[in-house]
């Protein structure tokens, strides 16, 4: 459904050219949920906004960058779109997005209902009455009480969790082919979080919709995603089936993220954070971008050479020299 190849995104700033995404590639199939995980500053949201051409005007896309949306009536070259009208297909039509900050995503002087109805009038053949009824139904489906009353209220009259749910309802109401969910459950309590996750699963089954699910929570990814791509400082460093990556992580960064998760069977066990801080995009390390925080970095290699993705198992790749050596040693031992 969506194919991203060698996507590089840079921004012109007063400090110079900043690279935020570096030659990443991934595919999303119909009915598939792809999880995109990593710390803040890894480039997850910038990558997602590129799929809808929503990055700021100072964004520069690399010459090899390719984003193709495959629809029933043919492929759409997203980066070739120029006119605002042409971009409607990736901005609320075939592609919808749940943004990380709901308060900044609703117009404060327009009711929630008017905003939901307007997008349905633009992207569907519904009448105004049908659009309102459908919007009320979607608000109810995401767990908002008294939806027929709430639909005429404004964003500031909603709590943070309710705004998040209303935004999810708005994104889902056009039944998009691809849903981009940027931290969609962050502001929700666990009960509503579970309800929203179940709703997304229902819609995947009902409409064959693909989802790009962005989060820093590997626990949520384990519940929702089919495949996962781990990002660090603009690079995809490990990809694979969710169960394979979580049970057999090969990249030190992925292992660090998993070790930082609390263990319910051992509540006294101290959390083990990934050491150090993610570098500034202005000061990207040479070689492997993770070597400055990696306990296994090989001097003279990891700090100088860029690792290529290596196959750990069918469909599971890891861009790490150490993981490659371990994998080769295990293969030799089996042989």
N, C-alpha and C positions, 0 to 999 in steps of 0.2 A: 504493500500500500504506500509506504513512504520509504524512499531509499536515499540515504545521506552518504556521500563519498568525499573523502579528503577535505572535509569542511574546516577551513581556517578563517578565523575572525580576528581582525585587528581594529583598534580604535585610534584615531588621531587625537592627541591631547597636547596640552601645553608642555608636558614633560617629554613628549615624543610619541612614537608609535608603540602601542601596547598590544601584545598578543595575548588574547584571552582564551582562544580555542585553537588547537594545533592539529590539523589534519586528522580529524576524527571521522569514523565511518560506522554506520549501523543501519539496519533495516527493521521495519516494523510491518508485520503481516496482518491481514484482516483477522480480527478475533484474538490478537495477541497483546499481552501486556509486557512492555519493556520497561524495566526499572533502571533509572539513572541515579546513581548514588555518589556521594562524596561530600567533603566538608564545604562550608561556605567559602566561596572564592575559587571553586574548582572549575567553573565555567558551565554549570548545568543550565541555569536559567538563560544565559546568553545563547547557548546552543538551541534551546527550545524556542526562544523568541525568533531565531533565524528561520525556523520552519514556517512562521507566519509573517516574516519580514517586518518585525516589530522593533528591531534594534534601532538605536539612535542614528541620526543622519551622518555621524562621523565614523560609522562602521565601514570597514573595508573587508571584502570577501576575497580570499585567495584565488588565484587564477585557475586552480584545479578543483575548486569547490563546486559541488553539485548537490542539489536537493530536488528530487523528483517525486511528485505526488501522482500516483497511478489511480485514475478514476475510470468509471465504466465507459466514458466517452473519450478516453485517451489520457496520456501522461501530461502533467503540468510541470514545466520547468519553473520552479518557484523563484529562483534568483534572476530569471529573465523578466519577471513581471515588473512593469513600470507604472501603469496607470492605477489610480486608486480603485476604479471600478473592476479592473482585472484581478485585484487582490482580494475581492470579496470571497472568492472561492476558498482562500486560506485564512480568512479573517471572519470566522463565524459561519461559513458555509460548510464545506467538507471538513474543515478543521476548526475546532473550538479549544479554548484554553481557560483553565481555572488558575487565576493568578494567585501569587503568594500573599498579597496584601489586599483583602477585599474592600477596605474603606477607600483605597485609592482607585478602585476599579468601577465604582458606581458614581454617577453624577449626583452630587448632594441635593440639587434643586429639582430633581425629577424623581417621581415615585419608582419604587422597585418594579411595580407592574408595568408602568409605561415603558420602562427600559426593556423589559422582557418581551412585551408585545411588539415594540418597534423592531427588534431584531428578527422576530418571526415574520413580520410583514415584509422585511427586506429579503430574507433568505428562503421563505416558503410561499405557498399559494394560499395560506390560511386567510380567512376574513378576520376582521378585528375582534369579533365576538369569539371565534374559534381560537384565536391566539390567546385571548384572555383566559378562556376555559382551560386550554392546554397549560398555560403558565401556572394557574392555580393547582392543577393536577401535579405538576412537577415540584412545586413548593411542598405539597403534601408528601410526595414520594421521598423527599430528602429530610422529612421529619419536622417540618415547621408547622406548629399548631395553628389552628384557625386561618388557613391560607387565604380564604376568600376575604378576610379582613386585612391580613398582613400585606396583601398584594398592593394595597393603596397607601402603604406607609413608605417612609423614606429611609435611606440607609442609616442615618443617625439615630433612628428609632429602634434599630436592631442591635442586639448584643453582638460581640465579635464572632461568636460561634454561629449565630443566626445569619450574619452577613456572609460568612463563609459558605453556609448551606445554600443561601439564596444565589450566590455566585455559581455554585455547583449546579443548581437547578437551571440557571440561565444558560450555562455552557452546554448542558445536556439536552435542553429543550428542542434544539434544531436537529437532534439525532445525527451528530457528525460522524463521518467515516473515521476520523482520528481525533482523539481527545488528548490534549496536553494538560497534565495535572501537575502544577508546580506547588509542591508542599500542600496538597489539598486538605489534609487532616490535622495540620499543625495547631490550629486554634480550637479544636474540638475535644470534648471529653471522650473517654474511651467508649462510652455507650454509643454516642452519635458517630464516632470514628468508625466503629464496627458497622453501623447502619450504612454509612456512606460507602465503605468498602464493599459491602454486600450489594448495594445499588449498582456500583460500577461493574461488578461481576455479572449481575443480571443483564445490564445493557450490553455487555460484551457478548453474552449468549444470545440476547434477543436481536441485536442489530448487526452482529459480526464486526463491531467497532474495535479499532485498534487503540491502545492507550500508551502514551509515553508518561510514565509515572516518576516524577522527580521528588527525591526525598533524601534526607541524611539518615533516616531510620531503617536499618536493615531488617528490623522486626516487622515493619509494615510491608517491606518488599517481599519478605518470606511468605506473607499472607496473600499478596495480590499478584505478583509478577510471574511470568513464565520464564523470561530471561532477564539478566541483569548486566549492566555495563557500569564499571567503576571508573569514575573520573578523578584526576588529580592535576591541578594546575593546567587545565585546558587539554589534557591528554586522556584518552581512554586507555587504561592500563591493564584491565582484566575484563573479560566478557565470558558468558556461558549460561547454561541453564541454572536457574536459581538454586536448586538443591545441590547441584554439583559445586557451584562456587561457594556456597555457605558451608557445605560439609567438607570440601577439599579446596580451600583457598590456597592459591599458589603465590600471589604477590604479597610482599611484606606489608604494603599499605592496606590491602583487603583484610589480612590477618589482624592488623592493628584496629581496624574499624570493628571487627567482630569481637576482639578482646575487650573493647570499651563498652560492650553491652552488659548490663547487670544480669546476673545469673539468679533466677528465682530459687534454684535448689541450694544455693549457697549465698545467702544474703550478707554474710559477714565478709565475703571475699571482696577485697578492694578493687575499685575500677582501675583499669590499666589504659590510660589515654595514649594516643599516638604522640611520641615525644616531639618537642619543638613546635613551631608554627609554620603554616603554609607561607611560602615566600611571596613577595609582591610580584605581580606580573611584570613590573618594571625591572625586576632583578631575577629573571628566570635563570635557574642553574644550568650549567652546561651538562652534557651527557644525559643520564637519567634524571628527570626532574625531581624524583623522590630521594636521590642519594644523600641530600643534606640531612634527612631525618631517618635514614635507614640504618639499622644496627648491623645489617649484613652486607653493606656496600663494599665492593671490591675496589681498593685504592688503585688508581691508574686505569681503571676500566669503566666503572659506573660513573665516575665524575668526568669522563671524557667521551665515551661512546653512547649513542642513543640505542636502546634495545628495541628490537623488532618484536612483534607479537609471535609467540611460540605456542604451538598446539600442545596442551597438557593432556587432553582427552578429546574425543569427538565433540566439536562445538564449543570447547573451552580453551580460550587463549589467554596468555599472560605476557606482558612486555617487561621481562625481568631477566637479567643475566643469571642471578642466583637461582631463580626458579627453573631456568633452562638447565643449569648444571645438575640440580637435584633430580630433575625429570630424566636427564640422560643417564645419571648414575643408577637410578631405579630401573630404567629400561635395561641397562647392561647387567644388573644383578638378576633380573628375571630371565634374561637370555642365557 
